Amino acid sequence: MRYTYFKAFKPLFFIVSALIIAGNAAAQTQPAAATTAAPVAAVAGVQTHIDKFFKEYDKQSTARAVIDIFKTNKLMDSTRLTGLIVKIDSMRSVIGKYLGKDLIMQRKASNSLVLYSYLLKHESQPARITFMFYKPKNEWEIYRLYFDVDVDGELAESSRVTGKP
């Protein structure tokens, strides 16, 4: 009697086992990107400005890179621009030679306002540069540019458990 009981459920057992194995195999072969939100696509005009900036930042000078990117914004005050160049140059002299960059984040507020933040790899420590671009009519222009070296402090702060005791 036991034998007939097992014999009746044998095909069902194999079908369920095959479905479980097939489900696990499909889950393992599915790319990780399919489970997360797709990143924002690079904005063509903006990416061109950023690529040119980093080429000049690496090969020529901070001044040339900053001046050229701000040529897209006719309203930029030259005094503020000079202050930004001095700030970046003074930090660069402390943090060492530029070695490369990594994209930290990219945000698109609308079809007219985007933000790109990069981790700058220097010999002594990382830095961060953030570009904000605005497109009032047909052309992208630099709207804001931020440079700081407090990337590690911000990362450490984000790992803290917050809340009231």
C-alpha positions as CSV (number, residue, x, y, z in Angstrom):
1,M,0.0,0.0,0.0
2,R,2.8,2.4,0.8
3,Y,4.3,1.6,-2.6
4,T,1.2,2.6,-4.5
5,Y,0.9,5.8,-2.5
6,F,4.5,6.8,-3.6
7,K,3.9,5.6,-7.1
8,A,0.9,7.9,-7.5
9,F,2.8,10.9,-6.4
10,K,6.1,10.1,-8.2
11,P,5.2,12.2,-11.4
12,L,4.0,15.1,-9.3
13,F,7.2,15.0,-7.2
14,F,9.4,15.1,-10.4
15,I,7.3,18.0,-11.9
16,V,7.6,20.1,-8.7
17,S,11.3,19.4,-8.5
18,A,11.9,20.3,-12.1
19,L,10.0,23.6,-11.6
20,I,12.1,24.5,-8.5
21,I,15.3,23.7,-10.3
22,A,14.3,25.7,-13.4
23,G,13.2,28.6,-11.3
24,N,16.5,28.7,-9.4
25,A,18.5,28.5,-12.7
26,A,16.5,31.3,-14.3
27,A,17.0,33.5,-11.2
28,Q,20.8,32.9,-11.3
29,T,21.2,33.7,-14.9
30,Q,19.1,36.9,-14.8
31,P,21.3,40.0,-15.0
32,A,21.5,42.1,-11.8
33,A,20.6,45.2,-13.7
34,A,17.1,43.8,-14.3
35,T,16.4,43.9,-10.6
36,T,17.4,47.6,-10.1
37,A,16.3,50.8,-11.6
38,A,18.0,51.7,-14.8
39,P,20.5,54.6,-14.5
40,V,19.7,57.9,-16.1
41,A,21.1,58.0,-19.7
42,A,23.9,60.5,-20.2
43,V,22.8,63.8,-21.7
44,A,24.8,64.3,-24.9
45,G,25.6,68.0,-24.7
46,V,26.4,67.9,-21.0
47,Q,28.6,64.8,-21.3
48,T,30.7,66.6,-24.0
49,H,31.3,69.6,-21.7
50,I,32.3,67.3,-18.8
51,D,34.6,65.2,-20.9
52,K,36.4,68.4,-22.2
53,F,36.6,69.7,-18.6
54,F,38.3,66.5,-17.3
55,K,40.7,66.4,-20.3
56,E,41.8,70.0,-19.5
57,Y,41.9,69.4,-15.8
58,D,44.2,66.5,-16.3
59,K,46.5,67.7,-19.1
60,Q,46.5,71.5,-18.9
61,S,45.3,73.3,-15.8
62,T,42.5,74.0,-13.4
63,A,42.2,77.5,-14.7
64,R,41.8,76.4,-18.4
65,A,39.2,73.7,-17.4
66,V,37.1,76.0,-15.3
67,I,37.3,79.0,-17.7
68,D,36.3,76.8,-20.7
69,I,33.4,75.2,-19.0
70,F,32.1,78.6,-17.9
71,K,32.3,79.9,-21.4
72,T,28.9,78.3,-21.8
73,N,27.4,80.7,-19.1
74,K,27.6,84.3,-20.2
75,L,26.4,85.6,-16.9
76,M,29.2,84.2,-14.8
77,D,31.0,86.9,-12.7
78,S,34.8,86.8,-13.3
79,T,35.6,87.5,-9.7
80,R,33.7,84.5,-8.5
81,L,35.3,82.4,-11.3
82,T,38.8,83.5,-10.1
83,G,37.9,82.6,-6.5
84,L,36.7,79.1,-7.6
85,I,40.0,78.5,-9.6
86,V,42.1,79.6,-6.6
87,K,40.1,77.3,-4.3
88,I,40.5,74.3,-6.6
89,D,44.2,75.0,-7.2
90,S,45.0,75.3,-3.5
91,M,43.3,72.0,-2.7
92,R,45.0,70.3,-5.6
93,S,48.4,71.4,-4.3
94,V,47.6,69.6,-1.1
95,I,45.9,66.4,-2.4
96,G,48.4,65.6,-5.0
97,K,48.4,64.6,-8.7
98,Y,45.1,63.8,-10.4
99,L,44.8,60.1,-11.2
100,G,41.3,59.7,-12.6
101,K,37.6,60.0,-11.8
102,D,34.5,57.9,-11.0
103,L,30.9,58.9,-11.5
104,I,29.2,59.0,-8.1
105,M,25.8,60.0,-9.2
106,Q,23.8,61.6,-11.9
107,R,20.4,63.2,-11.4
108,K,17.9,64.7,-13.8
109,A,15.5,67.1,-12.3
110,S,13.9,67.8,-15.7
111,N,14.8,68.0,-19.3
112,S,16.4,71.4,-18.5
113,L,18.3,70.7,-15.3
114,V,20.8,67.9,-14.6
115,L,23.5,67.2,-12.0
116,Y,26.6,65.1,-12.3
117,S,28.8,64.3,-9.3
118,Y,32.3,62.7,-9.7
119,L,34.8,61.3,-7.3
120,L,38.2,62.7,-8.2
121,K,41.1,60.3,-7.5
122,H,44.2,62.2,-6.4
123,E,47.4,60.8,-4.8
124,S,46.8,61.8,-1.2
125,Q,43.0,61.8,-0.9
126,P,39.7,61.8,-2.9
127,A,37.9,65.0,-3.8
128,R,34.4,65.6,-5.3
129,I,33.4,67.8,-8.1
130,T,29.7,68.4,-8.9
131,F,28.4,70.0,-12.1
132,M,24.9,71.4,-12.5
133,F,23.8,72.2,-16.0
134,Y,20.8,74.2,-17.1
135,K,19.2,74.4,-20.5
136,P,17.1,77.6,-20.7
137,K,16.6,77.4,-24.5
138,N,18.5,75.1,-26.8
139,E,22.0,74.8,-25.4
140,W,23.3,73.4,-22.1
141,E,25.2,75.8,-19.9
142,I,27.1,75.3,-16.6
143,Y,24.9,76.6,-13.9
144,R,26.8,75.6,-10.7
145,L,30.2,73.9,-10.1
146,Y,31.1,72.6,-6.6
147,F,34.5,71.3,-5.5
148,D,35.2,69.8,-2.1
149,V,37.4,67.3,-0.3
150,D,35.0,66.2,2.4
151,V,33.9,63.1,0.6
152,D,35.2,60.7,3.3
153,G,33.5,62.7,6.1
154,E,30.2,62.7,4.3
155,L,30.4,59.0,3.7
156,A,31.3,58.3,7.3
157,E,28.4,60.5,8.5
158,S,26.0,58.6,6.2
159,S,26.9,55.4,8.0
160,R,25.9,56.6,11.4
161,V,22.8,55.4,13.1
162,T,20.6,58.4,13.6
163,G,17.6,58.9,15.7
164,K,16.7,59.9,19.2
165,P,17.6,57.6,22.1
